[in-house]
Amino acid sequence: MGNSYAGQLKSARFEEALHNSIEASLRSSSADPQPIFTQLYLEPDQYPPDLDDESDSSSPPLPYLQRPPPEGCCTLDGFCQAGKDLRLVSMATDSINVPAGFELVGAKSPSIPEHILVCAVDKRFLPDENGKNALLGFSGSCAGCGEKGFRYFTEFSNHINLKLSTQPKKQKHLKYYLVKNSQGTLCRGALICWKDGVGNITHLCRWCCW
């Protein structure tokens, strides 16, 4: 999906070049003015690259520019913007209100790789054990402060202070199912299988704790 701002720049550049080409043709005594497409596509591009490119490549990722949090919000790693602790080690024995149709999953933040953050995600947007049947899109709620209605992972990642350095991909950051063990403690379960053949784990292993 392309960056809308870059697309607008490209469109404006096309219109400007078209206008200049027509004007030059009217004013020029030459019968062969420079073709407009030569100006547009053979000249070096002076505009910044698309920051929304999510393709997998070997080139270094472009920096992702997150919007600054609203004034007065908590920005501490492991906490949501409302100041609630989302770390699994802190929430393992808490009674968490999970909305109907949602499931608790664990996210890994690049800024605190030693911790798992507890998130509530609509089951419809999570894959089955074979990495299939997940709807496109996202719907999430904050397991800490209870705020609901996050429809975009970028918005959700801002709220839980993931502090991403690249364009967010939920497949990359939502890592584990969270389950309760025999003692009733919330713990890390199986890997979320986002793609066929990647992290594929049997149904029984989903209920293990390691």
ROVEXZA-364258 format. One record per residue (C-alpha): x, y, z; residue in three letters. Coordinates in steps of 0.001 Angstrom, whole numbers, padded with zeros to 6 digits, always signed. Example, Ala and Ser with C-alpha at 12.3 -4.5 7.8 and 13.67 -1.06 7.14 Angstrom:
% ROVEXZA-364258
+012300-004500+007800ALA
+013670-001060+007140SER
//
This chain:
% ROVEXZA-364258
+000000+000000+000000MET
+001550+003284-001109GLY
+002026+006394+000926ASN
-000788+008857+000140SER
+001445+011890+000613TYR
+004013+010574-001858ALA
+001176+009814-004275GLY
-000105+013370-004016GLN
+003398+014699-004700LEU
+003700+012482-007776LYS
+000290+013608-009055SER
+001142+017268-008507ALA
+004453+016743-010295ARG
+002663+015162-013277PHE
+000186+018048-013533GLU
+002976+020611-013299GLU
+005057+018865-015965ALA
+002042+018527-018248LEU
+001247+022223-017888HIS
+004862+023208-018550ASN
+005056+020911-021580SER
+001908+022374-023133ILE
+003060+025921-022447GLU
+006526+025175-023887ALA
+004937+023674-027008SER
+002833+026783-027559LEU
+005770+029132-027106ARG
+008425+027081-028903SER
+009276+027454-032573SER
+010621+023910-032545SER
+008363+021155-033802ALA
+009773+018655-031318ASP
+009443+019832-027697PRO
+010775+017522-024988GLN
+008256+014716-024333PRO
+006473+014995-021011ILE
+007142+011357-020081PHE
+010873+011899-020512THR
+010636+014681-017940GLN
+008588+012583-015538LEU
+010189+009168-015703TYR
+013753+009577-016987LEU
+014785+012405-014701GLU
+016046+011492-011185PRO
+013247+011347-008621ASP
+013697+014063-006028GLN
+010965+012892-003700TYR
+011373+010763-000547PRO
+010730+007014-000704PRO
+007423+005491+000362ASP
+007500+004931+004148LEU
+004519+002531+004007ASP
+006290-000170+002019ASP
+005773-003421+003957GLU
+007440-005732+001444SER
+010028-008158+002738ASP
+013490-007316+001408SER
+017114-007578+002393SER
+017519-003793+002444SER
+017555-002041+005842PRO
+014060-000975+006992PRO
+013114+002655+006704LEU
+012430+004426+009999PRO
+008794+004474+011052TYR
+007662+007839+012347LEU
+005139+007353+015134GLN
+002872+010184+016126ARG
+003839+011749+019458PRO
+001538+010666+022298PRO
-001025+013143+023632PRO
+000327+015469+026273GLU
+000304+013961+029757GLY
+000177+010321+028587CYS
+002454+007671+030030CYS
+005256+006716+027636THR
+007056+004227+029884LEU
+008078+000942+028243ASP
+005774-001881+029316GLY
+002899+000437+030247PHE
-000041+001743+028220CYS
-000642+005459+027750GLN
-003078+005357+030685ALA
-000207+004189+032914GLY
-001344+000575+033378LYS
+001318-002148+033547ASP
+000969-004531+030578LEU
+003923-006811+031316ARG
+003022-010476+031671LEU
+005169-010821+034801VAL
+002994-008165+036449SER
-000388-009338+035114MET
+000068-013113+035455ALA
-002207-013384+038495THR
-004517-010441+037725ASP
-008183-010869+036870SER
-008341-009438+033355ILE
-011629-008448+031776ASN
-011513-009911+028258VAL
-014311-008713+025932PRO
-016519-011383+024365ALA
-014971-012767+021192GLY
-011490-011622+022177PHE
-008398-013586+023158GLU
-005337-012668+025206LEU
-002113-012668+023220VAL
+001439-011616+023970GLY
+003276-008884+022048ALA
+007036-008377+022023LYS
+008286-004791+022135SER
+011686-004009+020547PRO
+012487-001666+023431SER
+011954-004340+026122ILE
+012635-007703+024421PRO
+012824-009503+027768GLU
+009116-008846+028427HIS
+005821-009950+026885ILE
+003004-007385+026802LEU
-000541-008624+027389VAL
-003019-007633+024652CYS
-006660-008469+023933ALA
-007330-009119+020229VAL
-010501-010060+018364ASP
-010285-013796+017567LYS
-011526-013204+014028ARG
-008237-011482+013176PHE
-006056-014275+014578LEU
-005111-017352+012505PRO
-005884-020922+013434ASP
-003178-023480+014244GLU
-002493-023887+010515ASN
-001938-020187+009936GLY
-005224-019736+008076LYS
-008677-018168+008354ASN
-007629-014856+009906ALA
-009639-011905+008639LEU
-007718-008983+007234LEU
-007543-005995+009555GLY
-007290-005601+013294PHE
-009485-005108+016331SER
-008021-004812+019802GLY
-008577-003639+023359SER
-006114-002613+026042CYS
-005823-005333+028691ALA
-004502-002761+031140GLY
-006840+000238+031157CYS
-009679-001489+029292GLY
-009899+001037+026445GLU
-011721-000493+023480LYS
-012288+000202+019827GLY
-008765+000085+018362PHE
-009345-000680+014668ARG
-005800-000124+013412TYR
-002662-001793+014709PHE
-000725+001465+014348THR
-003172+003155+016735GLU
-003061+000210+019125PHE
+000742+000023+019097SER
+000906+003714+019970ASN
-001446+003179+022927HIS
+000572+000301+024387ILE
+003882+002128+023748ASN
+005496-000459+021512LEU
+007884+002287+020297LYS
+008405+000656+016913LEU
+011341+001589+014710SER
+009718+000260+011522THR
+006261+000244+009985GLN
+004163-001947+012323PRO
+003109-005418+011273LYS
+000891-007233+013724LYS
+002274-010538+012458GLN
+005693-009476+013663LYS
+004799-008204+017121HIS
+001869-010377+018285LEU
+003927-013465+019075LYS
+002143-015809+021493TYR
-001213-017011+022708TYR
-001554-016498+026456LEU
-003125-019278+028510VAL
-003636-020180+032158LYS
-001691-023065+033633ASN
-002980-025530+036221SER
-002296-023006+038996GLN
-004480-020408+037266GLY
-001506-018224+036359THR
-001459-016535+032959LEU
+001569-017654+030973CYS
+003009-017819+027504ARG
+001442-020419+025242GLY
+002111-021407+021643ALA
+003477-019183+018925LEU
+000851-017472+016809ILE
+001097-019118+013397CYS
+000718-016207+010979TRP
+001891-018046+007853LYS
+001697-021599+006564ASP
+004767-023537+007578GLY
+006016-020819+009958VAL
+005792-021567+013647GLY
+003261-024331+012999ASN
+002435-025956+016330ILE
-000108-028666+017070THR
-003315-027914+018909HIS
-002162-029748+022033LEU
+001018-027706+022307CYS
-001057-024532+022422ARG
-001984-025334+026012TRP
+001567-025928+027198CYS
+003521-023472+029267CYS
+007240-023056+028707TRP
//
